[in-house]
């Protein structure tokens, strides 16, 4: 069962690795995210919780909500 679970979890693991690589490469950019947690952290949590497809979709929707007119604030993964 654990081998099957690892195989099924590979896409989500790859997605979280890409997000971590993004953070390493762009660590020098100032944070301008209006939400807490940040958009990359939110997407990473969503991928871990819901899988690569749904988690990525949730992250894309979150990024689309980010605008100067947005109030931002606390927005945890649900």
N, CA, C and O atoms as a Tinker XYZ file with bonds, in Angstrom:
   312  protein
     1  N      0.818000   -1.197000    0.000000    73     2
     2  CA     0.000000    0.000000    0.000000    64     1     3
     3  C      0.857000    1.253000    0.000000    63     2     4     5
     4  O      0.514000    2.230000   -0.666000    81     3
     5  N      1.960000    1.247000    0.731000    73     3     6
     6  CA     2.789000    2.448000    0.792000    64     5     7
     7  C      3.462000    2.739000   -0.546000    63     6     8     9
     8  O      3.685000    3.903000   -0.879000    81     7
     9  N      3.790000    1.703000   -1.319000    73     7    10
    10  CA     4.392000    1.913000   -2.635000    64     9    11
    11  C      3.381000    2.582000   -3.553000    63    10    12    13
    12  O      3.721000    3.523000   -4.271000    81    11
    13  N      2.148000    2.107000   -3.535000    73    11    14
    14  CA     1.095000    2.706000   -4.348000    64    13    15
    15  C      0.840000    4.149000   -3.926000    63    14    16    17
    16  O      0.652000    5.021000   -4.775000    81    15
    17  N      0.834000    4.400000   -2.645000    73    15    18
    18  CA     0.615000    5.752000   -2.132000    64    17    19
    19  C      1.730000    6.695000   -2.592000    63    18    20    21
    20  O      1.473000    7.854000   -2.920000    81    19
    21  N      2.953000    6.199000   -2.613000    73    19    22
    22  CA     4.081000    7.015000   -3.079000    64    21    23
    23  C      3.974000    7.307000   -4.569000    63    22    24    25
    24  O      4.265000    8.420000   -5.008000    81    23
    25  N      3.564000    6.325000   -5.338000    73    23    26
    26  CA     3.420000    6.523000   -6.784000    64    25    27
    27  C      2.325000    7.541000   -7.067000    63    26    28    29
    28  O      2.502000    8.424000   -7.905000    81    27
    29  N      1.209000    7.428000   -6.386000    73    27    30
    30  CA     0.098000    8.359000   -6.576000    64    29    31
    31  C      0.490000    9.763000   -6.128000    63    30    32    33
    32  O      0.029000   10.746000   -6.708000    81    31
    33  N      1.327000    9.868000   -5.112000    73    31    34
    34  CA     1.728000   11.168000   -4.585000    64    33    35
    35  C      2.859000   11.848000   -5.343000    63    34    36    37
    36  O      3.214000   12.981000   -5.019000    81    35
    37  N      3.438000   11.182000   -6.349000    73    35    38
    38  CA     4.557000   11.769000   -7.087000    64    37    39
    39  C      4.214000   13.089000   -7.782000    63    38    40    41
    40  O      5.006000   14.026000   -7.686000    81    39
    41  N      3.081000   13.215000   -8.474000    73    39    42
    42  CA     2.775000   14.508000   -9.101000    64    41    43
    43  C      2.676000   15.654000   -8.093000    63    42    44    45
    44  O      3.163000   16.753000   -8.357000    81    43
    45  N      2.060000   15.408000   -6.957000    73    43    46
    46  CA     1.959000   16.449000   -5.929000    64    45    47
    47  C      3.339000   16.803000   -5.394000    63    46    48    49
    48  O      3.627000   17.973000   -5.144000    81    47
    49  N      4.183000   15.814000   -5.218000    73    47    50
    50  CA     5.547000   16.059000   -4.747000    64    49    51
    51  C      6.321000   16.905000   -5.761000    63    50    52    53
    52  O      7.044000   17.828000   -5.384000    81    51
    53  N      6.165000   16.586000   -7.041000    73    51    54
    54  CA     6.838000   17.357000   -8.092000    64    53    55
    55  C      6.339000   18.802000   -8.105000    63    54    56    57
    56  O      7.126000   19.730000   -8.289000    81    55
    57  N      5.043000   18.989000   -7.910000    73    55    58
    58  CA     4.488000   20.343000   -7.868000    64    57    59
    59  C      5.037000   21.155000   -6.717000    63    58    60    61
    60  O      5.363000   22.331000   -6.883000    81    59
    61  N      5.143000   20.541000   -5.551000    73    59    62
    62  CA     5.685000   21.273000   -4.401000    64    61    63
    63  C      7.171000   21.564000   -4.593000    63    62    64    65
    64  O      7.658000   22.596000   -4.131000    81    63
    65  N      7.897000   20.675000   -5.264000    73    63    66
    66  CA     9.309000   20.949000   -5.559000    64    65    67
    67  C      9.454000   22.154000   -6.482000    63    66    68    69
    68  O     10.365000   22.964000   -6.305000    81    67
    69  N      8.564000   22.279000   -7.465000    73    67    70
    70  CA     8.609000   23.439000   -8.360000    64    69    71
    71  C      8.363000   24.738000   -7.598000    63    70    72    73
    72  O      9.019000   25.746000   -7.859000    81    71
    73  N      7.429000   24.717000   -6.669000    73    71    74
    74  CA     7.144000   25.913000   -5.874000    64    73    75
    75  C      8.345000   26.259000   -4.995000    63    74    76    77
    76  O      8.701000   27.430000   -4.862000    81    75
    77  N      8.964000   25.254000   -4.400000    73    75    78
    78  CA    10.148000   25.510000   -3.572000    64    77    79
    79  C     11.293000   26.056000   -4.418000    63    78    80    81
    80  O     12.027000   26.936000   -3.967000    81    79
    81  N     11.455000   25.551000   -5.630000    73    79    82
    82  CA    12.489000   26.069000   -6.529000    64    81    83
    83  C     12.200000   27.528000   -6.880000    63    82    84    85
    84  O     13.116000   28.349000   -6.931000    81    83
    85  N     10.940000   27.847000   -7.119000    73    83    86
    86  CA    10.545000   29.233000   -7.387000    64    85    87
    87  C     10.950000   30.133000   -6.227000    63    86    88    89
    88  O     11.487000   31.220000   -6.443000    81    87
    89  N     10.701000   29.694000   -5.015000    73    87    90
    90  CA    11.055000   30.500000   -3.837000    64    89    91
    91  C     12.564000   30.682000   -3.708000    63    90    92    93
    92  O     13.029000   31.754000   -3.321000    81    91
    93  N     13.333000   29.639000   -4.032000    73    91    94
    94  CA    14.794000   29.739000   -3.946000    64    93    95
    95  C     15.327000   30.715000   -4.995000    63    94    96    97
    96  O     16.203000   31.529000   -4.703000    81    95
    97  N     14.800000   30.631000   -6.207000    73    95    98
    98  CA    15.284000   31.485000   -7.290000    64    97    99
    99  C     14.891000   32.947000   -7.068000    63    98   100   101
   100  O     15.688000   33.845000   -7.341000    81    99
   101  N     13.683000   33.194000   -6.582000    73    99   102
   102  CA    13.179000   34.560000   -6.458000    64   101   103
   103  C     13.115000   35.054000   -5.018000    63   102   104   105
   104  O     12.286000   35.904000   -4.696000    81   103
   105  N     13.980000   34.533000   -4.145000    73   103   106
   106  CA    13.955000   34.941000   -2.740000    64   105   107
   107  C     14.284000   36.419000   -2.565000    63   106   108   109
   108  O     13.883000   37.023000   -1.570000    81   107
   109  N     14.990000   36.998000   -3.495000    73   107   110
   110  CA    15.429000   38.383000   -3.372000    64   109   111
   111  C     14.333000   39.390000   -3.710000    63   110   112   113
   112  O     14.479000   40.574000   -3.404000    81   111
   113  N     13.253000   38.957000   -4.326000    73   111   114
   114  CA    12.146000   39.874000   -4.626000    64   113   115
   115  C     11.387000   40.211000   -3.347000    63   114   116   117
   116  O     11.147000   39.328000   -2.524000    81   115
   117  N     11.009000   41.464000   -3.172000    73   115   118
   118  CA    10.235000   41.808000   -1.970000    64   117   119
   119  C      8.843000   41.176000   -2.024000    63   118   120   121
   120  O      8.240000   41.069000   -3.092000    81   119
   121  N      8.357000   40.771000   -0.894000    73   119   122
   122  CA     7.027000   40.168000   -0.814000    64   121   123
   123  C      5.968000   41.254000   -0.942000    63   122   124   125
   124  O      5.985000   42.239000   -0.203000    81   123
   125  N      5.057000   41.071000   -1.871000    73   123   126
   126  CA     3.990000   42.050000   -2.053000    64   125   127
   127  C      2.616000   41.395000   -1.977000    63   126   128   129
   128  O      1.618000   41.976000   -2.402000    81   127
   129  N      2.574000   40.195000   -1.441000    73   127   130
   130  CA     1.316000   39.465000   -1.349000    64   129   131
   131  C      0.418000   40.099000   -0.295000    63   130   132   133
   132  O      0.861000   40.407000    0.812000    81   131
   133  N     -0.839000   40.289000   -0.649000    73   131   134
   134  CA    -1.805000   40.899000    0.261000    64   133   135
   135  C     -2.452000   39.868000    1.186000    63   134   136   137
   136  O     -3.132000   40.221000    2.149000    81   135
   137  N     -2.232000   38.614000    0.884000    73   135   138
   138  CA    -2.873000   37.547000    1.642000    64   137   139
   139  C     -1.888000   36.875000    2.588000    63   138   140   141
   140  O     -0.673000   36.962000    2.413000    81   139
   141  N     -2.432000   36.216000    3.576000    73   139   142
   142  CA    -1.642000   35.382000    4.485000    64   141   143
   143  C     -2.303000   34.018000    4.516000    63   142   144   145
   144  O     -3.484000   33.970000    4.861000    81   143
   145  N     -1.679000   32.931000    4.198000    73   143   146
   146  CA    -0.297000   32.773000    3.776000    64   145   147
   147  C     -0.069000   33.326000    2.370000    63   146   148   149
   148  O     -1.024000   33.621000    1.652000    81   147
   149  N      1.191000   33.463000    1.984000    73   147   150
   150  CA     1.526000   33.990000    0.657000    64   149   151
   151  C      0.946000   33.069000   -0.415000    63   150   152   153
   152  O      0.583000   31.926000   -0.138000    81   151
   153  N      0.865000   33.578000   -1.631000    73   151   154
   154  CA     0.262000   32.793000   -2.713000    64   153   155
   155  C      1.028000   31.499000   -2.983000    63   154   156   157
   156  O      0.416000   30.462000   -3.241000    81   155
   157  N      2.357000   31.550000   -2.927000    73   155   158
   158  CA     3.117000   30.318000   -3.173000    64   157   159
   159  C      2.929000   29.322000   -2.032000    63   158   160   161
   160  O      2.822000   28.121000   -2.276000    81   159
   161  N      2.886000   29.800000   -0.800000    73   159   162
   162  CA     2.661000   28.918000    0.350000    64   161   163
   163  C      1.247000   28.323000    0.283000    63   162   164   165
   164  O      1.058000   27.137000    0.553000    81   163
   165  N      0.258000   29.147000   -0.075000    73   163   166
   166  CA    -1.126000   28.693000   -0.214000    64   165   167
   167  C     -1.212000   27.582000   -1.262000    63   166   168   169
   168  O     -1.836000   26.546000   -1.031000    81   167
   169  N     -0.578000   27.807000   -2.418000    73   167   170
   170  CA    -0.622000   26.813000   -3.486000    64   169   171
   171  C      0.061000   25.520000   -3.057000    63   170   172   173
   172  O     -0.426000   24.429000   -3.355000    81   171
   173  N      1.179000   25.639000   -2.363000    73   171   174
   174  CA     1.876000   24.448000   -1.872000    64   173   175
   175  C      0.991000   23.663000   -0.906000    63   174   176   177
   176  O      0.896000   22.440000   -1.007000    81   175
   177  N      0.349000   24.351000    0.021000    73   175   178
   178  CA    -0.543000   23.676000    0.975000    64   177   179
   179  C     -1.727000   23.033000    0.261000    63   178   180   181
   180  O     -2.135000   21.925000    0.610000    81   179
   181  N     -2.281000   23.723000   -0.740000    73   179   182
   182  CA    -3.420000   23.178000   -1.484000    64   181   183
   183  C     -3.020000   21.932000   -2.267000    63   182   184   185
   184  O     -3.790000   20.974000   -2.336000    81   183
   185  N     -1.828000   21.935000   -2.856000    73   183   186
   186  CA    -1.360000   20.763000   -3.601000    64   185   187
   187  C     -1.164000   19.580000   -2.665000    63   186   188   189
   188  O     -1.542000   18.457000   -3.000000    81   187
   189  N     -0.581000   19.817000   -1.503000    73   187   190
   190  CA    -0.376000   18.730000   -0.537000    64   189   191
   191  C     -1.719000   18.175000   -0.073000    63   190   192   193
   192  O     -1.874000   16.962000    0.070000    81   191
   193  N     -2.687000   19.054000    0.163000    73   191   194
   194  CA    -3.976000   18.630000    0.704000    64   193   195
   195  C     -4.892000   18.009000   -0.353000    63   194   196   197
   196  O     -5.560000   17.012000   -0.079000    81   195
   197  N     -4.931000   18.593000   -1.567000    73   195   198
   198  CA    -5.907000   18.178000   -2.571000    64   197   199
   199  C     -5.320000   17.523000   -3.819000    63   198   200   201
   200  O     -6.073000   17.061000   -4.676000    81   199
   201  N     -3.998000   17.473000   -3.940000    73   199   202
   202  CA    -3.387000   16.903000   -5.136000    64   201   203
   203  C     -2.989000   17.990000   -6.118000    63   202   204   205
   204  O     -3.338000   19.159000   -5.951000    81   203
   205  N     -2.248000   17.583000   -7.154000    73   203   206
   206  CA    -1.652000   18.542000   -8.073000    64   205   207
   207  C     -2.687000   19.334000   -8.867000    63   206   208   209
   208  O     -2.575000   20.556000   -8.956000    81   207
   209  N     -3.674000   18.685000   -9.438000    73   207   210
   210  CA    -4.623000   19.393000  -10.301000    64   209   211
   211  C     -5.498000   20.371000   -9.530000    63   210   212   213
   212  O     -5.535000   21.558000   -9.853000    81   211
   213  N     -6.195000   19.890000   -8.526000    73   211   214
   214  CA    -7.086000   20.769000   -7.772000    64   213   215
   215  C     -6.289000   21.825000   -7.004000    63   214   216   217
   216  O     -6.708000   22.980000   -6.940000    81   215
   217  N     -5.155000   21.449000   -6.425000    73   215   218
   218  CA    -4.332000   22.400000   -5.689000    64   217   219
   219  C     -3.789000   23.502000   -6.582000    63   218   220   221
   220  O     -3.763000   24.668000   -6.186000    81   219
   221  N     -3.353000   23.142000   -7.789000    73   219   222
   222  CA    -2.867000   24.148000   -8.738000    64   221   223
   223  C     -3.989000   25.075000   -9.169000    63   222   224   225
   224  O     -3.786000   26.281000   -9.308000    81   223
   225  N     -5.174000   24.515000   -9.379000    73   223   226
   226  CA    -6.330000   25.325000   -9.754000    64   225   227
   227  C     -6.686000   26.300000   -8.626000    63   226   228   229
   228  O     -6.982000   27.466000   -8.886000    81   227
   229  N     -6.658000   25.835000   -7.401000    73   227   230
   230  CA    -6.941000   26.717000   -6.262000    64   229   231
   231  C     -5.896000   27.832000   -6.171000    63   230   232   233
   232  O     -6.235000   28.978000   -5.875000    81   231
   233  N     -4.630000   27.501000   -6.425000    73   231   234
   234  CA    -3.573000   28.507000   -6.404000    64   233   235
   235  C     -3.745000   29.531000   -7.510000    63   234   236   237
   236  O     -3.531000   30.724000   -7.293000    81   235
   237  N     -4.134000   29.073000   -8.700000    73   235   238
   238  CA    -4.361000   29.998000   -9.816000    64   237   239
   239  C     -5.516000   30.948000   -9.512000    63   238   240   241
   240  O     -5.443000   32.137000   -9.820000    81   239
   241  N     -6.584000   30.423000   -8.906000    73   239   242
   242  CA    -7.708000   31.291000   -8.533000    64   241   243
   243  C     -7.282000   32.301000   -7.484000    63   242   244   245
   244  O     -7.720000   33.451000   -7.514000    81   243
   245  N     -6.441000   31.887000   -6.569000    73   243   246
   246  CA    -5.947000   32.792000   -5.520000    64   245   247
   247  C     -5.120000   33.919000   -6.127000    63   246   248   249
   248  O     -5.286000   35.080000   -5.752000    81   247
   249  N     -4.236000   33.589000   -7.057000    73   247   250
   250  CA    -3.415000   34.604000   -7.719000    64   249   251
   251  C     -4.296000   35.558000   -8.518000    63   250   252   253
   252  O     -4.018000   36.756000   -8.575000    81   251
   253  N     -5.354000   35.039000   -9.136000    73   251   254
   254  CA    -6.264000   35.894000   -9.900000    64   253   255
   255  C     -7.005000   36.882000   -9.000000    63   254   256   257
   256  O     -7.375000   37.964000   -9.454000    81   255
   257  N     -7.225000   36.531000   -7.737000    73   255   258
   258  CA    -7.908000   37.439000   -6.803000    64   257   259
   259  C     -7.016000   38.576000   -6.333000    63   258   260   261
   260  O     -7.508000   39.576000   -5.809000    81   259
   261  N     -5.717000   38.434000   -6.516000    73   259   262
   262  CA    -4.772000   39.431000   -6.021000    64   261   263
   263  C     -4.780000   40.648000   -6.946000    63   262   264   265
   264  O     -4.418000   40.543000   -8.118000    81   263
   265  N     -5.183000   41.775000   -6.430000    73   263   266
   266  CA    -5.197000   43.028000   -7.183000    64   265   267
   267  C     -5.086000   44.189000   -6.205000    63   266   268   269
   268  O     -5.285000   44.003000   -5.004000    81   267
   269  N     -4.774000   45.377000   -6.694000    73   267   270
   270  CA    -4.683000   46.534000   -5.795000    64   269   271
   271  C     -6.001000   46.842000   -5.078000    63   270   272   273
   272  O     -5.994000   47.469000   -4.018000    81   271
   273  N     -7.112000   46.413000   -5.637000    73   271   274
   274  CA    -8.414000   46.677000   -5.026000    64   273   275
   275  C     -8.805000   45.623000   -3.995000    63   274   276   277
   276  O     -9.786000   45.793000   -3.271000    81   275
   277  N     -8.048000   44.547000   -3.928000    73   275   278
   278  CA    -8.347000   43.461000   -2.993000    64   277   279
   279  C     -7.939000   43.848000   -1.577000    63   278   280   281
   280  O     -6.887000   44.451000   -1.363000    81   279
   281  N     -8.778000   43.496000   -0.622000    73   279   282
   282  CA    -8.464000   43.788000    0.781000    64   281   283
   283  C     -7.396000   42.836000    1.316000    63   282   284   285
   284  O     -6.674000   43.184000    2.251000    81   283
   285  N     -7.288000   41.640000    0.734000    73   283   286
   286  CA    -6.314000   40.665000    1.216000    64   285   287
   287  C     -6.749000   40.086000    2.544000    63   286   288   289
   288  O     -7.943000   39.920000    2.790000    81   287
   289  N     -5.787000   39.778000    3.406000    73   287   290
   290  CA    -6.090000   39.248000    4.732000    64   289   291
   291  C     -5.812000   37.768000    4.845000    63   290   292   293
   292  O     -5.157000   37.172000    3.990000    81   291
   293  N     -6.317000   37.188000    5.910000    73   291   294
   294  CA    -6.118000   35.767000    6.187000    64   293   295
   295  C     -6.996000   34.938000    5.259000    63   294   296   297
   296  O     -8.207000   35.147000    5.189000    81   295
   297  N     -6.385000   33.998000    4.547000    73   295   298
   298  CA    -7.095000   33.162000    3.583000    64   297   299
   299  C     -6.483000   31.763000    3.598000    63   298   300   301
   300  O     -5.714000   31.421000    2.700000    81   299
   301  N     -6.811000   30.946000    4.608000    73   299   302
   302  CA    -6.213000   29.613000    4.693000    64   301   303
   303  C     -6.800000   28.646000    3.662000    63   302   304   305
   304  O     -7.882000   28.876000    3.122000    81   303
   305  N     -6.077000   27.578000    3.405000    73   303   306
   306  CA    -6.564000   26.515000    2.522000    64   305   307
   307  C     -7.680000   25.793000    3.249000    63   306   308   309
   308  O     -7.507000   25.387000    4.399000    81   307
   309  N     -8.813000   25.627000    2.607000    73   307   310
   310  CA    -9.959000   24.936000    3.219000    64   309   311
   311  C    -10.283000   23.678000    2.481000    63   310   312
   312  O    -11.217000   22.967000    2.853000    81   311
